[in-house]
Every structure is written in structure tokens, then in C-alpha cells.
Amino acid sequence: MTFPFVRLRGDAFERGWVHGKALSRRLRAFLDDGLCRLDALLDEPVTLDQLRTTLANYRAAIETGTPRLAEEIRGLAAGAGITEDEATLLQVRREILGYQRVPTLGDCTTYARSAGLEPVLAQTVDLNGDLDEYLAVLDVSAGPRRALVLSFGGLLGYLGVNDAGLAVGLNLVLGGDWRPGLPPYLAIRHLLDTAGSVGEAVEVLRGLRLASSRSLTLCDAKTTAWVEVLGDEMSVSEGPESFHTNHFLHPGFTGHDELNVFARNFSRLRLKTCQAGVAELPRDATTEDHFALLSTAPIRVEGTGDLRRERTVAAVVLWPGRGELHVRAGDPAVSPTRSFALT
């Protein structure tokens, strides 16, 4: 599977414009496909007119939390020839889907290790909607940092690694009230633009009001951490290794977990399998060693042909000390590795 690689330079509006221009046909096609395939995933179709007030509220929250990214979204709209509402929808599509109406089974398996080993963060990306055809990799210079960012369908951020030696991954966790705020995908991009370590990233996160529950995995040369966000609360667990799937791990959050029982059992199975698999990896495991682990069931979630069900649409291996992002698009068990570096 081929996918675009786009270099974004200049001020915030210019970065967005280049992004939008480079992917304009793909973004227009995505928006025209049942409004980013929302119609195929929601119980009832939705129109852009019905979402305008909601999108305005999200846009205001993005402007408050990350004004430079708000300007980049405006540039994305101009470059792609789409409206600002449409460009905003691309950023908050997952929040529009919500979690009460969309059944969830698999949604990423993530691990990181550091502290005495070469730091590495690796994960699967499990999404519904067949979004692998809209995957792209962005090389972004913004503020004091340069980062390699994995993106889907016009997202300014999703996961990635920056030139300060920080890698950020993520997992969906379900809980609390989802509300207009800063989408976690944009929060991750903001971390890559501004933070240089796990500690700095945690402090930046404490100052953001996120729109929806999520777990972020962080890795630098000294340590790793997972950070669970539930409403306005945040829990952090730091150590030489971090593992996360899709159920809350912090004891104070587990009682608020809205993941259905079947998905929770599958999440626990993937977590246990991942921990056992990482324990068997050699200390000098290669990129391909990590992809081999990510390509095995149940970590790799095979598709069923049902657009509404999650499947593994990509796998990534991030080396923060090297500034490298390696990705297998689509099913990682059969896809080739593409590699990108900040050097």
C-alpha cells in the first residue's frame, strides 16, 4: 500500500496550506464518502449543517488551547479547497462518533521501553472505517521542534516522534463525558511541537482540556510512561517499560470504564500477550523484530469485512533517540516497512 509523505514548513497557515494542497483530492473524496464515512458508522446519517454548532464549539476550544494549530486548520481548509467546518470535522471526527453508539472491540496495542535499553515505542493502529487508504506521514517543523507524524484523513496529529527524542503513542479508552475541547490527536501534535521529554509532555498535558478520554504512551531516553485522561482527571504511571491497550489501568479510573465486557476481555488478552512478547524480545531487538511481534494475533486484529469493526490498519515502530518512524500500512503481517528519519 502506497501513501503520501508531506513536508510541512513555514508559519502555521502555510503548513496547513501545504498539507491541504498536497492531499486535496484525498480529503475531498473522504468528506464526500458519507461525510468521512460517519454515515456508515453511526446509527443515523448526519449532515454538515447538523454539526455546524458542534464544530464551532470544537473550533473555539482548539483556538483557546492551541491557537497555532487552529491557524494550521485554517490553512488546511484553504489549501484543500474545503470549508473551515470541513477541516475542523477532519480533526474531531472520532469525537463526533462518540462511544455510546459505536461498538468497540480492538483499538491499538502499545508498548514502550527505555532506561538502559535503546528507547523504542511500538504499536498497532486499530480503527474502523477502513482508514488505511487515507494514511499519510507528515514531516513537520513547528515552533522549536521538528517531528514525524502519522496521520489519517487530514489529521494534524495522531502519533509520532520529534527531534528532541520524545515519542508519543496512544490508545482509546472509554469513559467520562466527551465534550467540545482539544481533541487528543491535536494534543499529541502539540506535545511533539513543544515537549522534549516525558516529564515536559506530562506537564503540558496537565494544562490542556481534552475533549475525550484517551491513554497516551510517552517514551524518551530515560523513561516511559502511560497517561490516562478521564474528563478533567489524569493519571500517570512512569517506569522503564509501559504497556497499554483499551481498558483503564489506574485503579481510580477502572470503575468508570465504559468498554463493553467482550472488548474489555479482548483488551486484557492483548495486554497480556504484548507483555509476554516484549519480555521475549532481545535487548537489541531490531525494527523488524518489533514488527514481527505487532503482526501476531491477537495483537494484530484481523479484518472481518465489516466497516464498523476495528482492524489493524497500520503498525509503527518509533526510535526517539534516532528520530525514526517506521510504518507498515494496512495489515502489518503482509505489508512492507517504510522508514522515515529526521536526520
N, C-alpha and C positions, 0 to 999 in steps of 0.2 A: 504494500500500500504506500503510495506516494503522498506527501503532504508538504505544505509551504513552509519555508523558513524566511522570516521577515526581520530585517534590521530596522530598529526604531531609534532615531536620533533627533536632536533639536529640542525645542521647547515642548510643553505638554500638548498644545494644539497640533503642532507639527508631527509629533509622534503618533497621535491618534489619526491624523490625516493620512500618513503613510500606511499605517495599518489598514485603515478603511479602504484606501485606494487599491492596495495590493490584493485584498480579499473581497472586493466589492461584489463580484458575481456570486461568490460562495455565500456571502452574507445575505444578498437579496434572495437567493434561492432558499436559504434556510428560513428567512422570515416569511416567504410565500408558501412554505410547506406546512400548512396547518398552523400558522403562526409559531414557527420554531418547533413544530411537532407537538405543541401543547394540546391541540385538538385530539391527537391520538392517545394522549396520556391522561387527560382529565375526563371526568365523567360526562361533562358537557362542553361543547365548543365555547371558546371565548374570543372576543374581538378586541382589537386595539382600542377602540372607543370605550369599551367597558373597563379597560385597565388604565385609562389616562390619569385619573385621580391617584390611583395607587402608584403609578410610575412617577408622578410629580412628587409624591411624598418620599419615595426612594431617592429621587434625584436631589431633593433638598438635603436628605441625610448624607448622601455621598459628598455634596458640596461642603457640608459642615465638617465631616470627618476627614476628608481627603480632597481638598479643593483642586490640587493638581490633577488628580485622576478624573475629577468632574470635567475639567477642561480637556483632558485627553478624550473623554467620551464625546464631547462636542466636536473635537477634531475627527474622531472615528465616523461620526454621522456625516460630516462634510465630505470626507474622503470617499466614503462608500456611497454617497448619494442617497442616504436614508434619513429619516427624521430623528430628532433627539429622543423622542419617545421610543422609537425602534432601537436605537443604540443603547438606551437605558434598559430596555427589555432584554437585550442580549446579556447584560450584566446580572440581572435579577431573575432570570428565567427559573432557576431552581427554587427561589423563594416563592414565585408565583405558583409553582407546582405544589408547594407545601408538603405536608406529610400525612395529613388525615385521609386524603383522597387517593394517595399513590402508594400501593403496597411495595414494600422494600424487602429484598432478600439479600443480595450481596452489594457492597458499596465500598470497596477498597480494603486491601490488607497492606499495612505499612510497618516498616521496621527501620531502625537506625542503630548504628553502633559507633563508638568513638573511645576516648580515654584509653590510650595505649595501643590502639589499632588505628590504621588509616581510616578517618571518618567517612562513613557512607550512609546514605539514606536510599531505600529502595521501596517501591510499592507497585501494586496493581492499581489501575483506574477502572472501577466498575460503574457503569452508567446505563440507564435505559435510554431509549430513543435512537439507538444506532448512531451515536455521535462520533464514532471514529472517523467517518468520512469528512468531518469538519475540524479535525485536529490540525494544529499548527504549532510551530516553535517560534518564539519571539526572542530576539537579541535586543535588549532594552538598555539604553543609557539614560538614566533619570536621576537627577539630584547627584548625590555623591557616589552612587553605586551604578554598576553595570550588572545585568542579570540575564540568565537564560530562563525562559518561562514557557511552560507547556500551556497551551490554550485550546479551547474548544468554541467554535462558533462566535468569534468576536470578543470573547472574554479578554479583558486586560490582564487578568491574572488567573492562575489556578494552582500551580506548584512550580518550584524552581530552585535555582542556586545562584548566589551572587559572588562578586569578585572579592568580597570581604571574608569569604569562607563560611557562609551560612547557607544551609539547605533547609527548605520548608516543604513538607508534605501534608496530607490531610486525609481525614475520614469523616463520613457523615455519621452523626449521632442524632437521635431524635428525642427532643424534649422541650418543654417550655413553650412560651408563646412566640411565634415568629411574627415579626413586625417590621415596618419600614425602619431601616438602619443601614449600616455599612455591610454589604454582602461579604461573607468570609473570603470569597475568591479575590475581591478587591483588597481586603485586609492583608491577604498573603502577598499580593503585589506590593502593597505599601511597606510591608516588612522587608521585602527584598530590595526596595528602593532606599530604605533608611537605616536598617539594623545591620550590625556587623558581628553579632554573636547571639547565642541562645539567650543570655541574660538581657541584652538590649531588646531582643524581639519580645520577650515576655513583658518588659516594661512598656513598650509601645502598645502591645495588645491591651494592657490594663487601661489605657487611655481611649480605647475605641468602643463604640456602642454597636455591637454586631447585630445583624438582622435576624440571624438564625443560629441554631445550635450546631456546633462543629467540634471536631478534635483536630488540632494541628500537631504535627510532629516536627521537632526542630533538631538540627544537628550542626555542631561546629567542631573545631579541632580538639576541644577539651571535654565536651559532654553532649548528651542528648536530652530531650525532654518531650513529653506529650502535654498538651494544654487542652483541657476540655472547657468549652464555653456553653453555659446554660443560662439563657436570659442575660441578666446583668452580673452573674456569678462566673467565676473562673477558677479552675483547679489546675495545679501544675505538679507533675512528677518528673524529677530530674535524675539521671543516672547514666552509667556507661552504655546501657542499651535501653531502647524504648520499642514497644510493640503496641499496635492498636488496630482494631477492626471497627465494628459498628455499634457496640454496646458501651455504655458508660462504665469506666473502671473506678472512678473515685467513689468511695463508699457514700459520701454525702449526696451524690447525684444518681445513684442506681435506682432509688425509689421513684425517680422522675422519668425513667426510661420509657419511651413510648414505642419502642421497637416491638413488633409482634413476636410471639413466642417462637415461631418457626424461624424467623430471621435471627432472633437472639441466639438460638441454639446453633444455627449455622455460623454466626459471627464468633461464637465461642470455639467452635471446631476449627475455624480458620486461624484464630489467635493461637490456639494450642499447637496446631500443625506448623505455623510460622515459627513459633518459639523453638520447637524441636528441630526444624530445618536449619535455622540460624545457628543453633548450637553445634550442628554437624559441619558447618562451613569452616574451611581452613582460615587461619588468621590472615593469610594473604590472598583471600578469595578474589577472583577477577570479576570484571563486569559480567562476563558470560556465566560465571558460577552463580551470581545473583539472579540473572535472568532464568537460569535453569530452575532455581527454587520458585521464582514467581510464575513459572509456566506449568507447575504441577498442581493437580487438583488436591484439595478443594480451594487452594489459594487462587488459582486461575478458575474463574467462573465461566463455564461454557454457555454459549447462547442456546436458546430453545426455539428461536424463530419468532418469539413474541416480543414485539417492540416495547411492551410495557415492563418487561422483565430486565433487570440488570444483567449485564455480562461484562467480561473483561474487554475493554475497548483499547487499552494500552497498558504497558508496563514501563517503568522508568527506573534507572539507577543513577543517582546523583553522587558525585565525588566533590564535596565542598572544598577540600584542600587543593584539588586540581582545577576547580572551576569547570567541571564537565557535567553534561547532561546526556545520558544515553537513553534512547527510547525505542521500543518496539510498538508500532501502531497496529491496532486490531488485535487479533488473538496472538499473544506472545509466544505460544507454542509453535507457531508456524511462520511468524514474521521475522524479517531480518532486523538487525540492530542498526540504527542510525545514531551517529555520535556528533556532539557539538561541544565546543570548548570556548572559553572566554579569552584564551591566550592568543 
